[in-house]
């Protein structure tokens, strides 16, 4: 079919998509060269966005003091989360490593400026959260490009975002959508860790497909 | 660096990311073979999700009557949106083609089941919308894999989502996150249409990068 990539090129895309992992434990301290980081950010910036709003900004955090504060934010939220579980599930939860804030050489917060582009952003009239959704697409571009570069990425979602906004000095209209731990890794695991550790298994794709209606 | 792809393979990833477009106008009627569609859906299903929740489902819509109803939903919302603009901007807005619901051979709604995985999904305690954000990552996997297959994708965000939920018979806990027009295309435009038509230009990446704090 015209416009399609060659079979060998398609295979690279699928390999990237299927070998991408959420990394928490395998970070190496090696610095990421500037030209690599710039390629990753340019990949994120090439994401589609509602009304070409491009609502994202990228905060690159290597300062250890700031990261320690954000780690404390995580610890506090994670303790609260652990209380949702009991018995064996609580034990398993507490054994899972869920972030690499201090072990990764840099953290990157991808934010969403909810006021960018003015009051009436094209395509955002019916669903106001399209700006947040657009920013997620940038996150996934970053994540996939990073896999190809051998760079691991882990999204830390167990954070009080109001506190995180203060910790990063964000303006009122800017939301800290994705807090990412970023660095080269010793290996990419072959399967998602939550599956191999018995927390939850992959759903069969065929159960998730519907035709014309639910 | 270990785990990195070869330079030629990295180039394929970046090419996919930079040549992906939001398609509204270039759809061809050619059907998408089942094996291609299955690869695209498997790519979406390989996205990361909070707590391995995998909250997505895929509704593949080819029924013309259903698509006509959804086109009417778009027309109604789009008329309302046009009222946000005046003079030259309104003229330009009304000339933009913003969906390909009927011209594309299939539409796919990627939904988010907000109740999947039970009450306490790992990693979703602090930010309840992490399930929606995860579903967006699946959308971008789909979109990029489609580009490599020569398949165009356009996200229609100008829809009343309550009405869309009715039109697709969604259960109460399922949100119609992304309504996509999907099909082979005559060409992928070299630049985003909103830029070439003068609606809005790409922001310089360097303006979007911050160090350690905003």
HADDOCK unambig.tbl for C-alpha pairs under 7 A between the chains (distance, minus, plus):
assign (segid A and resid 1 and name CA) (segid B and resid 150 and name CA) 6.81 0.50 0.50
assign (segid A and resid 2 and name CA) (segid B and resid 150 and name CA) 6.54 0.50 0.50
assign (segid A and resid 3 and name CA) (segid B and resid 150 and name CA) 4.57 0.50 0.50
assign (segid A and resid 3 and name CA) (segid B and resid 187 and name CA) 6.82 0.50 0.50
assign (segid A and resid 4 and name CA) (segid B and resid 148 and name CA) 5.52 0.50 0.50
assign (segid A and resid 4 and name CA) (segid B and resid 149 and name CA) 4.55 0.50 0.50
assign (segid A and resid 4 and name CA) (segid B and resid 150 and name CA) 3.75 0.50 0.50
assign (segid A and resid 5 and name CA) (segid B and resid 148 and name CA) 5.12 0.50 0.50
assign (segid A and resid 5 and name CA) (segid B and resid 149 and name CA) 6.15 0.50 0.50
assign (segid A and resid 5 and name CA) (segid B and resid 150 and name CA) 6.87 0.50 0.50
assign (segid A and resid 9 and name CA) (segid B and resid 12 and name CA) 6.31 0.50 0.50
assign (segid A and resid 10 and name CA) (segid B and resid 148 and name CA) 5.70 0.50 0.50
assign (segid A and resid 12 and name CA) (segid B and resid 9 and name CA) 6.32 0.50 0.50
assign (segid A and resid 13 and name CA) (segid B and resid 13 and name CA) 6.18 0.50 0.50
assign (segid A and resid 13 and name CA) (segid B and resid 145 and name CA) 6.57 0.50 0.50
assign (segid A and resid 14 and name CA) (segid B and resid 43 and name CA) 6.94 0.50 0.50
assign (segid A and resid 17 and name CA) (segid B and resid 43 and name CA) 6.37 0.50 0.50
assign (segid A and resid 17 and name CA) (segid B and resid 46 and name CA) 6.70 0.50 0.50
assign (segid A and resid 17 and name CA) (segid B and resid 141 and name CA) 6.93 0.50 0.50
assign (segid A and resid 18 and name CA) (segid B and resid 46 and name CA) 5.96 0.50 0.50
assign (segid A and resid 22 and name CA) (segid B and resid 48 and name CA) 6.87 0.50 0.50
assign (segid A and resid 42 and name CA) (segid B and resid 205 and name CA) 6.97 0.50 0.50
assign (segid A and resid 43 and name CA) (segid B and resid 14 and name CA) 6.96 0.50 0.50
assign (segid A and resid 43 and name CA) (segid B and resid 17 and name CA) 6.38 0.50 0.50
assign (segid A and resid 46 and name CA) (segid B and resid 17 and name CA) 6.71 0.50 0.50
assign (segid A and resid 46 and name CA) (segid B and resid 18 and name CA) 5.96 0.50 0.50
assign (segid A and resid 48 and name CA) (segid B and resid 22 and name CA) 6.87 0.50 0.50
assign (segid A and resid 52 and name CA) (segid B and resid 194 and name CA) 6.81 0.50 0.50
assign (segid A and resid 52 and name CA) (segid B and resid 200 and name CA) 6.53 0.50 0.50
assign (segid A and resid 57 and name CA) (segid B and resid 208 and name CA) 4.65 0.50 0.50
assign (segid A and resid 57 and name CA) (segid B and resid 209 and name CA) 6.08 0.50 0.50
assign (segid A and resid 58 and name CA) (segid B and resid 208 and name CA) 6.01 0.50 0.50
assign (segid A and resid 58 and name CA) (segid B and resid 209 and name CA) 4.89 0.50 0.50
assign (segid A and resid 58 and name CA) (segid B and resid 210 and name CA) 6.08 0.50 0.50
assign (segid A and resid 59 and name CA) (segid B and resid 209 and name CA) 5.99 0.50 0.50
assign (segid A and resid 59 and name CA) (segid B and resid 210 and name CA) 4.61 0.50 0.50
assign (segid A and resid 59 and name CA) (segid B and resid 211 and name CA) 5.49 0.50 0.50
assign (segid A and resid 59 and name CA) (segid B and resid 212 and name CA) 6.13 0.50 0.50
assign (segid A and resid 59 and name CA) (segid B and resid 213 and name CA) 6.47 0.50 0.50
assign (segid A and resid 59 and name CA) (segid B and resid 214 and name CA) 6.84 0.50 0.50
assign (segid A and resid 60 and name CA) (segid B and resid 210 and name CA) 6.17 0.50 0.50
assign (segid A and resid 60 and name CA) (segid B and resid 211 and name CA) 4.92 0.50 0.50
assign (segid A and resid 60 and name CA) (segid B and resid 212 and name CA) 5.59 0.50 0.50
assign (segid A and resid 61 and name CA) (segid B and resid 211 and name CA) 5.99 0.50 0.50
assign (segid A and resid 61 and name CA) (segid B and resid 212 and name CA) 4.20 0.50 0.50
assign (segid A and resid 62 and name CA) (segid B and resid 212 and name CA) 6.53 0.50 0.50
assign (segid A and resid 63 and name CA) (segid B and resid 212 and name CA) 6.34 0.50 0.50
assign (segid A and resid 77 and name CA) (segid B and resid 126 and name CA) 6.92 0.50 0.50
assign (segid A and resid 81 and name CA) (segid B and resid 125 and name CA) 6.08 0.50 0.50
assign (segid A and resid 84 and name CA) (segid B and resid 120 and name CA) 6.58 0.50 0.50
assign (segid A and resid 120 and name CA) (segid B and resid 84 and name CA) 6.56 0.50 0.50
assign (segid A and resid 123 and name CA) (segid B and resid 157 and name CA) 5.69 0.50 0.50
assign (segid A and resid 123 and name CA) (segid B and resid 158 and name CA) 5.44 0.50 0.50
assign (segid A and resid 124 and name CA) (segid B and resid 157 and name CA) 6.94 0.50 0.50
assign (segid A and resid 125 and name CA) (segid B and resid 81 and name CA) 6.04 0.50 0.50
assign (segid A and resid 125 and name CA) (segid B and resid 158 and name CA) 6.86 0.50 0.50
assign (segid A and resid 126 and name CA) (segid B and resid 77 and name CA) 6.90 0.50 0.50
assign (segid A and resid 126 and name CA) (segid B and resid 158 and name CA) 5.57 0.50 0.50
assign (segid A and resid 126 and name CA) (segid B and resid 159 and name CA) 5.97 0.50 0.50
assign (segid A and resid 126 and name CA) (segid B and resid 160 and name CA) 5.93 0.50 0.50
assign (segid A and resid 127 and name CA) (segid B and resid 157 and name CA) 6.80 0.50 0.50
assign (segid A and resid 133 and name CA) (segid B and resid 133 and name CA) 6.42 0.50 0.50
assign (segid A and resid 133 and name CA) (segid B and resid 136 and name CA) 6.04 0.50 0.50
assign (segid A and resid 136 and name CA) (segid B and resid 133 and name CA) 6.04 0.50 0.50
assign (segid A and resid 136 and name CA) (segid B and resid 136 and name CA) 5.94 0.50 0.50
assign (segid A and resid 136 and name CA) (segid B and resid 137 and name CA) 6.23 0.50 0.50
assign (segid A and resid 137 and name CA) (segid B and resid 136 and name CA) 6.23 0.50 0.50
assign (segid A and resid 137 and name CA) (segid B and resid 137 and name CA) 5.93 0.50 0.50
assign (segid A and resid 137 and name CA) (segid B and resid 140 and name CA) 5.54 0.50 0.50
assign (segid A and resid 140 and name CA) (segid B and resid 137 and name CA) 5.53 0.50 0.50
assign (segid A and resid 140 and name CA) (segid B and resid 140 and name CA) 6.53 0.50 0.50
assign (segid A and resid 141 and name CA) (segid B and resid 17 and name CA) 6.93 0.50 0.50
assign (segid A and resid 145 and name CA) (segid B and resid 13 and name CA) 6.58 0.50 0.50
assign (segid A and resid 148 and name CA) (segid B and resid 4 and name CA) 5.52 0.50 0.50
assign (segid A and resid 148 and name CA) (segid B and resid 5 and name CA) 5.14 0.50 0.50
assign (segid A and resid 148 and name CA) (segid B and resid 10 and name CA) 5.71 0.50 0.50
assign (segid A and resid 149 and name CA) (segid B and resid 4 and name CA) 4.55 0.50 0.50
assign (segid A and resid 149 and name CA) (segid B and resid 5 and name CA) 6.16 0.50 0.50
assign (segid A and resid 150 and name CA) (segid B and resid 1 and name CA) 6.79 0.50 0.50
assign (segid A and resid 150 and name CA) (segid B and resid 2 and name CA) 6.52 0.50 0.50
assign (segid A and resid 150 and name CA) (segid B and resid 3 and name CA) 4.58 0.50 0.50
assign (segid A and resid 150 and name CA) (segid B and resid 4 and name CA) 3.76 0.50 0.50
assign (segid A and resid 150 and name CA) (segid B and resid 5 and name CA) 6.88 0.50 0.50
assign (segid A and resid 157 and name CA) (segid B and resid 123 and name CA) 5.70 0.50 0.50
assign (segid A and resid 157 and name CA) (segid B and resid 124 and name CA) 6.96 0.50 0.50
assign (segid A and resid 157 and name CA) (segid B and resid 127 and name CA) 6.82 0.50 0.50
assign (segid A and resid 158 and name CA) (segid B and resid 123 and name CA) 5.45 0.50 0.50
assign (segid A and resid 158 and name CA) (segid B and resid 125 and name CA) 6.87 0.50 0.50
assign (segid A and resid 158 and name CA) (segid B and resid 126 and name CA) 5.57 0.50 0.50
assign (segid A and resid 159 and name CA) (segid B and resid 126 and name CA) 5.98 0.50 0.50
assign (segid A and resid 160 and name CA) (segid B and resid 126 and name CA) 5.94 0.50 0.50
assign (segid A and resid 168 and name CA) (segid B and resid 213 and name CA) 4.73 0.50 0.50
assign (segid A and resid 168 and name CA) (segid B and resid 214 and name CA) 6.14 0.50 0.50
assign (segid A and resid 169 and name CA) (segid B and resid 213 and name CA) 5.91 0.50 0.50
assign (segid A and resid 169 and name CA) (segid B and resid 214 and name CA) 5.62 0.50 0.50
assign (segid A and resid 170 and name CA) (segid B and resid 214 and name CA) 5.66 0.50 0.50
assign (segid A and resid 187 and name CA) (segid B and resid 3 and name CA) 6.82 0.50 0.50
assign (segid A and resid 194 and name CA) (segid B and resid 52 and name CA) 6.78 0.50 0.50
assign (segid A and resid 200 and name CA) (segid B and resid 52 and name CA) 6.53 0.50 0.50
assign (segid A and resid 205 and name CA) (segid B and resid 42 and name CA) 6.97 0.50 0.50
assign (segid A and resid 208 and name CA) (segid B and resid 57 and name CA) 4.66 0.50 0.50
assign (segid A and resid 208 and name CA) (segid B and resid 58 and name CA) 6.02 0.50 0.50
assign (segid A and resid 209 and name CA) (segid B and resid 57 and name CA) 6.07 0.50 0.50
assign (segid A and resid 209 and name CA) (segid B and resid 58 and name CA) 4.88 0.50 0.50
assign (segid A and resid 209 and name CA) (segid B and resid 59 and name CA) 5.99 0.50 0.50
assign (segid A and resid 210 and name CA) (segid B and resid 58 and name CA) 6.06 0.50 0.50
assign (segid A and resid 210 and name CA) (segid B and resid 59 and name CA) 4.60 0.50 0.50
assign (segid A and resid 210 and name CA) (segid B and resid 60 and name CA) 6.16 0.50 0.50
assign (segid A and resid 211 and name CA) (segid B and resid 59 and name CA) 5.49 0.50 0.50
assign (segid A and resid 211 and name CA) (segid B and resid 60 and name CA) 4.92 0.50 0.50
assign (segid A and resid 211 and name CA) (segid B and resid 61 and name CA) 5.99 0.50 0.50
assign (segid A and resid 212 and name CA) (segid B and resid 59 and name CA) 6.14 0.50 0.50
assign (segid A and resid 212 and name CA) (segid B and resid 60 and name CA) 5.61 0.50 0.50
assign (segid A and resid 212 and name CA) (segid B and resid 61 and name CA) 4.21 0.50 0.50
assign (segid A and resid 212 and name CA) (segid B and resid 62 and name CA) 6.53 0.50 0.50
assign (segid A and resid 212 and name CA) (segid B and resid 63 and name CA) 6.34 0.50 0.50
assign (segid A and resid 213 and name CA) (segid B and resid 59 and name CA) 6.47 0.50 0.50
assign (segid A and resid 213 and name CA) (segid B and resid 168 and name CA) 4.74 0.50 0.50
assign (segid A and resid 213 and name CA) (segid B and resid 169 and name CA) 5.93 0.50 0.50
assign (segid A and resid 214 and name CA) (segid B and resid 59 and name CA) 6.87 0.50 0.50
assign (segid A and resid 214 and name CA) (segid B and resid 168 and name CA) 6.14 0.50 0.50
assign (segid A and resid 214 and name CA) (segid B and resid 169 and name CA) 5.61 0.50 0.50
assign (segid A and resid 214 and name CA) (segid B and resid 170 and name CA) 5.66 0.50 0.50
